[in-house]
Amino acid sequence: MNLPRLLSLLPLLAASLWIAPAGARQAVLPDGRDARMAWFRDARFGMFVHFGLYSVYGGVWKGEIRKVNRCAEWMMLAARAPRDEYAKAAVMFNPVDFDAERWVRMLRDAGMRYLVVTAKHHEGFAMFRTAASPYNIVEATPFGRDVIGEIAEACHRQGVRLGFYYSQNLDWYHPGGGGQSWDPPVPDTPEARDRYVDTIVIPQLRELLTQYGTVDILWYDIPGGVVSPEKARAIDAMVRELQPDILVNNRLGHGVPYDIQTPENFIPATGIPGCDWESCMTFNHSWGFAADDQDWKSARFLIRRLADTASKGGNLLLNVGPDAYGRFPEPVTERLSAVGAWLRNYGEAIYGTRASCFAVQPEWGRFTVRPAGPDGRSELNVIVFEPPADGRIPLPGLANAILGARLLGPEAREIPVEAGPDGPVLMLPSGLPAADFAIAVTLRGDPAVTGVQYAGADGVIPLLPAAAVCGGDVRHARVEISGLRAQEPHLIGWGAAGAFAEWRIRVPSAGRYALGLRIIGAREPRELRAVCGGKVTVLSVPAGKDEPADCGGILLDLPAGESTLRLEADASGAVVGFVRGVLSPR
Ligand code: GLC
């Protein structure tokens, strides 16, 4: 968080209020980035399309299924297919059912607001008109049409934001491209790499960004590799010059600034505070069409993942792998229309929303927030997956005046609100939908919750980085995600004097609690002090190896009502990172 923003928050902290984690830490960047990002932050839901020569193979090489991590678009590598032999599929590539207008209509009907389509994947085959290589759909196939061009036109016509995926590093076809180790057309040298970037990547990106009107997103893949730091910077400069408002993802590498982080097939547990991000997700297990994979995610699963993503401040980019004819698999179209129907009822709880104001996610559903407009009213959206058995939805520590609560969708109705011990409670009446519905709670001002941590239904009190008040040099680590692994959000800066993190907690009655911690230890074993109700307990933290480990186990007596738990470090670098803690009743 920057200093002016921090100072502006001080009065609130002093008033014992603590603003939503995403709001509090959202960096306000000076370069107009907020304006460029606005549409993306409101869209929340997009479609990824993986369509290429691999769609012809569907993961089958010479009668056998050959995939990498269940991904069919990696078949060429899995089979170590010689390039010229693999390339022969081009003469069979005739996606006669491809209809860009129809694809775009389907994504709009599914409630998606943007499209990212593969212009060239790792196999090196361009799905667009390009002068840089004859290995492209216009020249090398009987189809002969510019698929990317037709998609771009359909998007522009139907008002859908457009993104291009481009594999700039891996290219298993062109000399000097990355990752071709089984049948390399030329030896891998720095000169060959640079030549590949100069003759294929740069000209093709230039074509993509000049031939098709406005392009909203450029989706690189696999950072670094054969693209040198100098070339990466040159690519970035060209891209931003050709399309000044474009958003780029974080997969070019070499520290080039980016707009969007890209967790793959997972939703980070607490989002990526302070960053814009988009979880991309397969519909079955493959990005490209896989002839043998019928394990489709259900509409209910997808709706809940979309709600989960939005509640953590991110977008969901759901993938479709059309087949060799250019058709979406039947189970995909079926589920997409179900998701679309849900969004027509409850989309108000998704589009244009921001991350939940609560540090803890409830078991029964998710929250999203619509910031206050000019009338000073905000909305707290409550997306209920499975209503709790007692029909009570607690809004723990919510400090705003509540102006009303209503069920969204066709059966809209008022929902009663009562005051509970830990904050307001929505009282679900009978006759609501059985599952997966949304309620909008109208608040005066932006949602603000007290910093107090409450026990959940199981009596356990979570101690999360997002809910901590920090002192000394303790701060949130920047979390970087561009693929399959997420680092858990954690607090760093424990080496300097005066380091602490503190939580306000509240329990209904006095009791004994075990403190459990998940910590990234220093090289040597160290100590932390837990200070609660004036009593200091010393905790030993075992030596760590950059990975979080569980420790703790000390017992604390908490008085009924509110108290404070503070973790303090000595000045010796007590721990490297605090990941999370829990207080469990004994
Ligand atoms: C990966 C894969 C790939 C897929 C993509 C989507 O890096 O290599 O096949 O296109 O990411 O996120």
Boltz pocket constraint, residues with backbone or C-beta under 6 A from the ligand:
constraints:
  - pocket:
      binder: B
      contacts: [[A, 71], [A, 73], [A, 74], [A, 221], [A, 222], [A, 264], [A, 280], [A, 287]]
      max_distance: 6.0
